[in-house]
Amino acid sequence: MTTTRFAPSPTGRLHVGNIRTALHNWMLAKKAGGQFILRIDDTDAERSREDYVDAIRADLAWLGLDWDREERQSARLDRYEAAFAALRAAGRIYPCYESAQELEVKRKIALGRGLPPIYDRASLKLTEADRAAKEAEGIAPHWRFLLDHAEPIQWEDGIRGTQKFDAAQLSDPVIRRADGTWLYMMPSAVDDIDIGITQVLRGEDHVSNTAVQIQIFTALFAAGFAAAESAAKTLPTFAHEALLVGREGKLSKRLGSLGCDAFRERGIEPEAIIALLARLGTSQPVEPIADRNLLISSFDLAHFGRAPAKFDEEDLERLNAAIVHQLPFAAVQHRLPGGMDEAGWHAIRPNLAHVGEAESWWTLVTGPIVQPDFSSEDKAFLAEAAALLAWGDNPWGALTNALKEATGRKGKPLFLPLRQALTGMDHGPDMGELLPLIGEAEARARLAQAAR
Ligand code: GLU
């Protein structure tokens, strides 16, 4: 069974970039009839906040990205302890004593010599006595995972194709701090095994993490760590999507802060965000598709390109309008002004860029409206309209036909004064749909008023 996950750190609100990753993982799971897991990466107790966890859940719910199960890293510390013990027993973890400053100096020296700043494994060379001396000085060790330089790292990336890394070109990652807390690298691999994740899809900023994690997975499997029945027994597949950039093609600060709150405030529908993010950066056209099943069935990692995906807020606005024009009454009913029924929604919907604008358009029906000053000619014409108004199946069609006949007017001189008298506006919803909603008595009153 396909199992994917979205693993946000609750250190802030979701932004378009992580919404996109969440969506793609959700679609992979839905398409395969599998499971989508929400994993809260909250090992960093200082920066993680419960209100962000709530906000992440609320945002996903608003977007309609339902998850089958939630896991929290802070509730799984015993598993990390067990994995740590297993890897340590296998000789794949070693204590390190360098201070942050020492490491920084090493880094600068390497860079100064034109070398990649790879950790030199100085702590690995310490003897038992050296380590005892450090600890006697009160230096608590932090811990690194020992990469196997002899083990080639390679995977078939679902988006990037064959990826190869030389472990010797990577630093042994710090997996645990001196205070015992966990860094991202190992817990993520432990979770992916325990939860039985089959496919990892994330941003390309994680490509080198994947190289390291592949060795962590392999070492954990070799240490017999995947004990539970439901646990993964093989590596998941990996895919890394190109990052999202702003219209100008740069990683923009704005994108990093653009999230569901801002979208909601601006009247953007979740379906517009979904339709855009589902296909941005793929070879498939971005279209106002409100049917998620269609997006899901056409979703395929093979369509993804390696160029950064450009997020354009104007595209989102355009998609939003096109999506609003498709929304059925039942989906928006609770957000419409009181009294606005299905016929009202259908009449007004084509004029909206955002559902919230329905309110002001609806006042054309409910009134009061403000009519312009009419010329005496138009007044006479509108008086005639009031006299000819007959209420039937299609009052607008009947009225305009009768007026055409009686006055010889056609086109704009025929339609515009009528629209202005009946709605107070020069443009707006289809009058054929609107007039029955205004109703006979009110229509008569408005025409009479205009003719005065
Ligand atoms: N918490 C990590 C992040 O937000 C998860 C990365 C992953 O998908 O493994 O970057």
Residues whose N, C-alpha, C, O or C-beta is under 5 A from the ligand:
A	BS01	LIG	A7 P8 S9 D41 S188 R202
